[in-house]
Amino acid sequence: MTELILGIGKFFTWSYKIFPLIGDFVDWLYVAVLGIFLIYWCKRITDFGQKDKEYDGDRL
């Protein structure tokens, strides 16, 4: 079990050495993806609000 945990630790240590080579591209990619999801989520919330205004109380 200890070998597994040490192996995972070595993998992460190795992978963190690659990040400076990639640069800020990954950071901007995360910002773009999160921004797109935020815009989609806000759109969904406003759509649900519109459906609530159309609700007349007779339907479930």
N, C-alpha and C positions, 0 to 999 in steps of 0.2 A: 504494500500500500504506500509506503514511504517513497518507493521508486517512482510510482505513478505521480505523486504530488511533486516530487523533485523534477520529473520530466516535464510536467505542465509548467512549473516555474521557469525551467530553462527555455521552454518554447516562448513564453511571454517575454523573457529577458532578451532573447534573440529578435523577437518581432518588434520590440521597442527600439532596437538599433536601426531598423529599416525606416521608421517614421521620419527622421530628419532628411533622409534621401528623398522621400515623397514630397516633403514641403507642406505648404499651406493648402494644397489642392484638396486634401481629405477634409480639412476644416471647412472649406467653402462648400464642398459637396454635402457635408452634414447640414450646414446652414440652409442650403438650397432645398434639400429633401424635407427638412423640418418646416421650412417656410411653405412649401407646397402642401404638406399635410395640414398645417395651420389654416391656410386659405380654404382647403377642402372642408375642414371641420367647421369653420365659421359659416361657410355656405350651407352646410347641412343644418346647422342650428337655425339659421334664418328661414330655411325651408320648413322646418318643424314649427316655427313660430307662425308662418303663414297658414299652415294646416290647422293650427289651433284657432286662428281667427275665423276660418271657414266652418268650424265645428258648430252645429246648431243644437246639439244636445239630444237629438233623437237617435243618432247612430252610435254604435259602439266602436 
